[in-house]
């Protein structure tokens, strides 16, 4: 079963039209740390490949991801590790 935060992330990241998207809930690795929840869904790793990243710096790519996720970053996601690539880089 997909975690509700994962589903929300997939829906919001769709605006970047990813050609590849891999989301991993790493919350279990952070149990007992700040922002950790017993139900998971607070610490994530995202690997996203999109034409939208072509020619953009790493910082700009991360900003695009944060912008797409919007209020999830303030409300549901405590930590996010991002790997963002243009198609020729993946």
FENJONOR-V307337 format. One record per backbone hydrogen bond with DSSP energy under -0.5 kcal/mol. NH is the residue of the N-H (numbers start at 1). CO is the residue of the C=O. If there is no record, write none. Layout:
# FENJONOR-V307337
<<NH:CO> <NH:CO>>
This chain:
# FENJONOR-V307337
<<7:3> <8:4> <9:5> <10:6> <11:7> <12:8> <13:9> <14:10> <15:12> <16:13> <17:14> <19:49> <20:49> <22:47> <24:45> <26:24> <26:43> <27:43> <29:26> <30:27> <31:28> <33:30> <36:33> <40:37> <44:79> <45:24> <46:81> <47:22> <48:83> <49:20> <50:85> <52:16> <53:50> <54:51> <56:53> <61:57> <62:58> <63:59> <64:60> <65:61> <66:62> <67:63> <68:64> <69:65> <70:66> <72:69> <73:70> <74:71> <75:71> <76:72> <77:72> <78:42> <78:76> <79:42> <81:44> <82:80> <83:46> <85:48> <89:86> <90:86> <90:87>>
